[in-house]
Every structure is written in structure tokens, then in C-alpha cells.
């Protein structure tokens, strides 16, 4: 909640708790589609025919109605082909898109912030026809077998497809998706022995991969340029055994006097599994100078920085220079309340991708460090401390003892949740800000220095071993 005296209005926490009409029905239809994918399209049973009819009924009032109804009938009869599978994936994706739009509209209403412009229209180039056709064929075989029917022979069919896609730099996104999906399936083979099938996750990956084989679904690229002041808010860091990715959320104020808007800047880098915690910043810093500004609490001045219609800055250091000091909590109190929410590309309209910066204060905390809940004006907002990265000083204890929080509003397991990016807490009777990205640009903190040294040592050993192998 932002006090009106500081330029903002109160966030309507009650709206985040109220149910949204139609969301339950849309998710039920998606569950029906996932039951069909779990069983497979090869020999559908009466139960799968009923689920297919439910999916078709859910999009009956949309432009997809005719194609999805035909696809549902063909698949129920065991006669579906790739065209019908694409219609099935499109219906499932469209339903998630409708849920995303309803949730985003509710967030805009609760925060009082405007939505920017019209929906994004993708303008990416057409995928390479032969690798895309091979990818579609493999994905169709997965659907015929169903998640319960996967085995190592079927899953291994992705390897030549991924190799062909990797040869084309424009297809790296699709190649990475298929490679990761196949690895996850391989680790779960045979499907018949699984205690629990992650049906929604695999359905998401399958649907997205299938639709990315179609013309016009590639990334749109830059829609314009951004010139003005960038005020960082915080970071969202994702770390896996072989890769790390950071996304910096910020408010952008154009020099032409236009309305401020929310933007993001991201970077990713491969990493060995021996580099963890604060060590990942060493891998990411060379790709994003914005991390140094974030760690120092400074703004950045942008000059013609390429930006997509979704608000993603295509970062180039030559278009940015360090600016004046800019404390994220000051930005949150003054600039964030009027910053417009970014639009979303069609294939990205999914509830899991919602991550809207919000600022809260005046709450009480229940539940302790393990599962804190912020209570605002009698309404409860669960806090997801499991998303707080280990690469910074922000801890669940600091969150539980906080009086103000800057975080990302997400939607998970049927409810809105808050991912903290920074909090204000009391340390030795003094209000102190603790940021998840405080070590992004470097640190003098003892714990951070220890992790950085360990990462440097691990990197040096790996470079030495790699050099030895090359010499051989």
C-alpha cells in the first residue's frame, strides 16, 4: 500500500482475494485437455471423448470454435493428425491466455495502474521448415503415446531435431525448449511407472513447443527505442544446474514527458553446477551493466535503447550510462504507482508468467519465517519466500520481520502470492533496506565475499581443466 500523501493510492488487497468469474471453468477445461494428453491420442476411451468435448465447449464462442470442434471429434475417434493436434494446443493456450488477461486486469484494478496499449502482435520470422516439421512430428508422436506411454526410445527421437534446430541461430529458443523438455521426459521414463504425472507442466511445454513450429510465432524483436531515466526496483534470479538468468524490473521515465512505464532487462549465462549462490553474479555481470547500478543504488540514463512492445529492454551497454543515486524504495513510493503495466505477447499470456512489481507497507505478518502471510486491511496475501534467491542477503527472517516490502505479484496454485525483492526491516532499532540484488554488482559483505571467492576458485579450476583437455 502506498500512502496517498506520497503520491500513490492504496492497493485494493480485497480485490486480490475475490474470485474471478470464469477462471475456474477455464482451468477445468485445461485439466480436461491434460487428462487427454496423459492418456494419449492413439486409442482414446469414452472418458477422453468427454474431456475433448469439454475443451471444445470452452472455446465455442471464439474464432477457434470450428477447428477445435473438428479436432476434438477426430482425436476422439483416434484419427487425429498434426493439424488437429495444433488446434488442440491452440485451444489450451487460448484458455490460459484468457485466465492471464483476467488476472492482469484484476491486478491493474487492485493497483490502480493503467495497462499499456493494445495486445502485442508477434512479427517474428518463419521457422526453418524442415527442422520445424521434424519437431512437429516428434511432438505428435508424444501426444499419441501420452505421458503414461513415453519410453526412452520415443523420447530419444528429440536428439536429431534439437541438433538441426541448434544449427540455425534463429531457432535457439525452440531448440532450448525441446532439449529441456526431452531431458525432463527422459528422467521420468517409463511413463507407466510414474506415481504422479506433472500433467499441467508437460502440457504447457508440449503446447508451446508445438505452436512455435508455426509461422509467425517467433520473437517480435524491438518495437522502438527508449530514451530517458531508468529506475531499478529489484531482481528476479533463476538458477539451475547448468544456467542462470536474471531479470531486472524497473520504472522507465521517458525524456519526452511520456507516462512512466514498467520495463525489464535480462541476461542469461551458462554455468557449471559448482558455481552457486552469490557466485552466479560473476557470470551475469559481463552481460548486463545494469547489475552494477542496481547494486550501487543508482539510476541509468538510456539513449535509444531498443525495447520490445512487451517492455523488455534489449540491453546494449553503449546505449546506457550510470545516472544519479536512486533508492528502490523511494522509486516504489513515488514513481511506481503511476507506471503503466506492460502488454504481453500472445504465446506469453500464461498465469505463470505474471510478475508485476508492487509496493506494500502497513501490513502485519503472520505465519513466521517458514510460511509468512502479509495481512493488509484484514486481507491475507501469502508470501513466497522460496523464490528469494540465495545470491543475496535477503532472507525469510528479514521478510518475516519487515514493515515494508517491494516484490513481484504472482499467481500460483489458484491464488495471488508475493515474491519479495526487497524489504525494510528494523536492525538495531534502525530501519534498514535489505535487497535480494544487493550483491549483484559486487559486495563487501562477508557472506557475499566468501561465496564470490568460492566461485572464483571453482571457475579457475574449470578453466585449467578445460585448457588441459584442449592441449591434449
PyMOL commands that set and color helices and strands:
alter all, ss='L'
color gray80, all
select helices_A, chain A and resi 4-6+13-17+23-39+46-58+65-76+82-111+129-145+147-149+152-155+158-166+169-186+191-193+199-211+277-285+290-296+317-319+328-334+336-338+346-348+351-353+385-387+396-400+446-471
alter helices_A, ss='H'
color red, helices_A
select strands_A, chain A and resi 224-239+243-254+261-270+298-307+312-313+320-325+356-361+364-366+373-376+379-383+402-412+415-427+430-435
alter strands_A, ss='S'
color yellow, strands_A
deselect
rebuild
show_as cartoon
